[in-house]
């Protein structure tokens, strides 16, 4: 691989091309609209970029495949691990375990951010995918409550915590990896691979859950059927790790390391020198955190448990929406490269504020075609945020603390609001007796994100910064 990218020894000669900022030197820049751009030809081959895309895709795919399966099979999992509870309580307990596993994600963000900024992006990503896929595989091996009693949900909780810890480095690391390898004028498009892999993982999870629901009886699902998707994590994770170990670290990180410019305590530097950007990032992620888990993970449960739609129809509607979602993601990435990150993110927040409640009201009609169209609309609205956020967050922080800034802000917001979204949606419906409660929850998240993004600065037409 060393023949395809600039070795560290050439960092002083070519670093300005690769990162756009190099000790005050300004070599190899062009100007567009009065702002500096690094040239598209930065010494990284197309073959290397293809492998970077594949490595980033598969790791994030495994992570969100697990979350999809857990969300889509929540009703079955509740029966297996909480059989003595009534259906709604069991579902609440299942989503509570889902939420608790997110509480460790900020800690994971600190740890993986430190490793990624000090040791390297590749090292952090290779370790995180190994832990994540191993933990997901172990879920399939846990005996149910009827076999080992209270130890069943306890073991499930422990494994979910391990998953939360490992997953906290995946999304941030993959996004930073892609942005730092991407041509300057396509960072939004390249970073869109990460949420696209998320949607692809959800899509496969939805397809498998729906297929198992159709083919297997209720007894078979509760006995062994629900375990099958989790078993797939091990081989997928090993493939992803293999691809990642064959890559070099990003050009800008190797340049920084060659100059011995990495900070010893990136997280400390983040809170000391970049706390404003950190707060803005947490707020910007809020809509993504709530919207993602409500629209793409919780929705099948909402349609079947709250609106009375059949489980097969619920999975089918979500699957159709996810297929269109992946296409919208890449379109959004291109739009953010053309018009800027802020404009697209603001459009996302405004769309949710105006359209979420009417969209959820239409879901209540029970008409299958209407439900599918509404889910496609909600998904398209979410992609305006989801497809832009990875490049927005990666560009917000300099190379020295990029992994830490992304990981801490993304995981903190997801821990507080993302992992709790299915639980909060179920709880709000029970408390208000209104099926529109999740919609108002989304509107509140959109308002906060709108304010955070409006206060941030535009970065898409600026070079990546070291400092």
RAQUIRA-V872815 format. One record per helix or strand of 2 or more residues. SS is the DSSP state (@ for helix, = for strand). FROM is the first residue (numbers start at 1). TO is the last residue. If there is no record, write none. Layout:
ss=[SS | SS]
from=[FROM | FROM]
to=[TO | TO]
//
This chain:
ss=[@ | = | = | @ | @ | @ | @ | @ | @ | @ | @ | @ | @ | @ | @ | @ | @ | @ | @ | @ | @ | @ | @]
from=[8 | 29 | 35 | 46 | 74 | 87 | 121 | 145 | 151 | 170 | 184 | 218 | 225 | 233 | 251 | 266 | 275 | 311 | 341 | 368 | 399 | 421 | 437]
to=[19 | 32 | 38 | 72 | 81 | 118 | 139 | 148 | 167 | 181 | 215 | 223 | 231 | 245 | 258 | 273 | 306 | 339 | 363 | 396 | 418 | 432 | 455]
//
